[in-house]
Amino acid sequence: MSIQRFETGPRMSQAVVHGNTVYLAGVVASNAAGESVTKQTQDILKTIDGHLAKAGTDKSKLLSATIYITDMKTFGEMNAVWDAWVSPGNTPARATVEAKLAAPQYTVEIMVTAAK
């Protein structure tokens, strides 16, 4: 079975397709770094939409999601954006974890797996 990699760098690829499964790396808000959790989540989900499209799928085929936030007090704010974005009736298995992220300007990071 072939493996396709998208936006591959020395450390990681943004997306990897193996068979009919698409794995995305953790996505942070590169265009909204340092902004509110709402804006960061919106930016991340837009980026995820783009990566999924390049890999030949979309959010209606999400299988799982792991969301990292730096403060659980912002869980509701992040969820408001997520709930407006996620495909109704096609919600993935999901976990949300409070964690320090790689740089202080990031407050949300999301990683998803999808079917093709």
C-alpha positions as CSV (number, residue, x, y, z in Angstrom):
1,M,0.0,0.0,0.0
2,S,1.4,3.4,-1.0
3,I,2.1,6.3,1.4
4,Q,1.7,9.9,0.2
5,R,3.1,12.8,2.2
6,F,2.1,16.5,1.9
7,E,4.2,19.5,3.0
8,T,7.0,17.3,4.1
9,G,9.9,18.9,6.0
10,P,12.9,17.6,7.9
11,R,10.9,16.9,11.1
12,M,7.4,16.1,9.9
13,S,4.8,16.1,7.2
14,Q,1.6,18.1,7.6
15,A,-0.5,15.2,6.2
16,V,0.2,11.6,5.5
17,V,-2.1,9.3,3.5
18,H,-1.9,5.6,3.9
19,G,-4.5,3.6,2.1
20,N,-7.8,5.3,2.8
21,T,-6.7,7.0,6.0
22,V,-5.4,10.6,6.3
23,Y,-3.3,11.6,9.3
24,L,-2.7,15.3,10.0
25,A,0.0,16.7,12.1
26,G,-1.0,19.0,15.0
27,V,-2.1,22.3,13.5
28,V,-1.6,25.6,15.3
29,A,-2.9,29.0,14.3
30,S,0.0,30.3,12.2
31,N,-2.1,33.2,10.9
32,A,-3.7,34.0,14.3
33,A,-0.8,33.4,16.7
34,G,-1.2,35.4,19.9
35,E,-4.9,36.1,19.2
36,S,-8.0,34.9,21.1
37,V,-8.8,31.2,21.4
38,T,-11.8,31.8,19.1
39,K,-9.6,33.3,16.3
40,Q,-6.9,30.6,16.8
41,T,-9.5,27.8,16.6
42,Q,-11.0,29.4,13.4
43,D,-7.6,29.6,11.8
44,I,-6.7,26.1,12.7
45,L,-10.0,24.6,11.4
46,K,-9.5,26.5,8.1
47,T,-6.0,25.1,7.8
48,I,-7.4,21.6,8.5
49,D,-10.0,22.0,5.8
50,G,-7.2,22.8,3.4
51,H,-5.0,19.9,4.3
52,L,-8.0,17.5,4.1
53,A,-8.9,18.8,0.7
54,K,-5.3,18.3,-0.6
55,A,-5.5,14.7,0.7
56,G,-8.8,14.1,-1.1
57,T,-11.2,14.2,1.8
58,D,-13.1,16.6,4.1
59,K,-14.4,17.1,7.6
60,S,-17.4,14.9,7.1
61,K,-15.0,11.9,7.2
62,L,-13.2,12.7,10.4
63,L,-12.5,9.6,12.5
64,S,-10.7,11.2,15.5
65,A,-9.5,14.5,16.9
66,T,-7.2,15.4,19.7
67,I,-7.4,19.0,20.8
68,Y,-4.7,20.6,23.0
69,I,-5.6,23.8,24.9
70,T,-3.3,25.7,27.3
71,D,-6.1,26.5,29.7
72,M,-9.3,24.5,30.3
73,K,-11.1,27.7,31.2
74,T,-11.2,28.3,27.4
75,F,-12.8,24.9,26.7
76,G,-16.2,26.5,26.0
77,E,-14.8,29.2,23.7
78,M,-12.9,26.6,21.7
79,N,-16.0,24.3,21.6
80,A,-18.2,27.1,20.3
81,V,-16.0,27.4,17.2
82,W,-15.6,23.6,16.9
83,D,-19.4,23.0,17.1
84,A,-20.1,25.5,14.4
85,W,-17.5,23.8,12.1
86,V,-17.8,20.1,12.6
87,S,-20.1,18.2,10.2
88,P,-23.4,17.4,12.0
89,G,-24.0,13.7,12.4
90,N,-20.3,13.0,11.5
91,T,-18.6,14.0,14.7
92,P,-15.3,12.2,15.3
93,A,-14.1,10.4,18.4
94,R,-12.4,13.3,20.3
95,A,-10.3,14.1,23.3
96,T,-9.4,17.5,24.7
97,V,-6.3,17.9,26.8
98,E,-4.8,20.8,28.7
99,A,-1.1,21.1,27.8
100,K,1.7,23.5,27.3
101,L,2.3,24.1,23.6
102,A,5.6,24.6,21.7
103,A,5.4,28.4,21.8
104,P,3.5,30.7,24.2
105,Q,1.6,32.5,21.4
106,Y,-0.3,29.3,20.7
107,T,-3.2,28.4,22.9
108,V,-4.8,25.7,20.8
109,E,-3.5,22.8,18.7
110,I,-5.7,20.3,16.9
111,M,-4.7,17.0,15.3
112,V,-7.2,14.9,13.3
113,T,-7.4,11.6,11.4
114,A,-9.9,11.1,8.6
115,A,-11.1,8.5,6.1
116,K,-10.8,9.2,2.4
